[in-house]
């Protein structure tokens, strides 16, 4: 794990990251933030699964897929930091 106090989110590749994870945040806070993002994507996918998307607008589907990707990537980044913190030293 890097020594920097903040870890950039990786969903958007940029030279200067604007959104960061505090690697020293309490474990329950890291977990709650990861869980919220994963739950949001789960609910979005459940909505897709229960709908007929045969005539769905392609642009809207692209926007929804991008939203799901960003939330999942953020959740994975948070879970990575949580995992680093839980590993024995």
C-alpha positions as CSV (number, residue, x, y, z in Angstrom):
1,X,0.0,0.0,0.0
2,X,1.4,3.4,-0.9
3,X,2.5,5.7,2.0
4,X,0.4,8.7,0.8
5,X,-2.4,9.5,3.2
6,X,-4.9,9.7,0.3
7,X,-5.5,7.2,-2.5
8,X,-7.0,8.5,-5.7
9,X,-10.1,6.9,-7.1
10,X,-9.2,5.1,-10.3
11,X,-12.5,5.2,-12.4
12,X,-11.3,8.3,-14.2
13,X,-7.7,8.4,-15.3
14,X,-6.3,12.0,-14.9
15,X,-3.0,13.6,-14.1
16,X,-4.3,15.4,-11.0
17,X,-6.9,13.3,-9.1
18,X,-9.7,15.3,-7.5
19,X,-11.5,12.5,-5.6
20,X,-9.4,10.7,-3.0
21,X,-9.9,8.0,-0.3
22,X,-8.4,8.7,3.1
23,X,-6.4,5.5,3.8
24,X,-6.6,6.2,7.5
25,X,-10.4,6.5,7.6
26,X,-12.1,4.2,10.1
27,X,-12.7,0.7,8.7
28,X,-16.5,1.0,9.2
29,X,-16.5,4.3,7.2
30,X,-14.5,2.6,4.3
31,X,-17.0,-0.3,4.4
32,X,-20.1,1.9,4.5
33,X,-18.9,3.9,1.5
34,X,-18.0,0.8,-0.5
35,X,-21.3,-0.9,0.5
36,X,-23.4,2.2,-0.5
37,X,-21.9,2.2,-4.0
38,X,-22.2,-1.6,-4.5
39,X,-25.8,-1.5,-3.3
40,X,-26.6,1.4,-5.7
41,X,-25.3,-0.6,-8.6
42,X,-27.1,-3.7,-7.5
43,X,-30.4,-1.8,-7.4
44,X,-29.7,-0.4,-10.8
45,X,-29.0,-3.8,-12.2
46,X,-32.1,-5.3,-10.5
47,X,-34.1,-2.6,-12.3
48,X,-32.6,-3.5,-15.6
49,X,-33.3,-7.2,-15.0
50,X,-37.0,-6.6,-14.4
51,X,-37.6,-4.4,-17.4
52,X,-37.9,-5.1,-21.1
53,X,-35.0,-3.2,-22.7
54,X,-35.8,-4.1,-26.3
55,X,-36.7,-0.5,-27.2
56,X,-34.4,1.2,-24.8
57,X,-32.6,4.3,-25.9
58,X,-28.9,3.5,-26.6
59,X,-27.7,6.8,-25.2
60,X,-29.6,6.3,-22.0
61,X,-28.2,2.8,-21.7
62,X,-24.7,4.1,-22.2
63,X,-25.2,6.7,-19.5
64,X,-26.6,4.1,-17.1
65,X,-23.7,1.7,-17.8
66,X,-21.2,4.5,-17.3
67,X,-22.8,5.4,-13.9
68,X,-22.7,1.7,-12.9
69,X,-19.0,1.5,-13.9
70,X,-18.0,4.5,-11.9
71,X,-19.9,3.4,-8.8
72,X,-18.4,-0.1,-9.0
73,X,-14.9,1.2,-9.6
74,X,-15.2,3.5,-6.6
75,X,-16.5,0.6,-4.5
76,X,-13.6,-1.6,-5.6
77,X,-11.1,1.1,-4.7
78,X,-12.6,1.5,-1.3
79,X,-12.6,-2.3,-0.8
80,X,-8.9,-2.3,-1.8
81,X,-8.0,0.2,0.9
82,X,-10.1,-1.7,3.4
83,X,-8.3,-4.9,2.4
84,X,-4.9,-3.3,2.8
85,X,-5.9,-2.1,6.2
86,X,-7.1,-5.5,7.3
87,X,-3.9,-7.3,6.3
88,X,-1.5,-8.1,9.1
89,X,1.6,-5.8,9.2
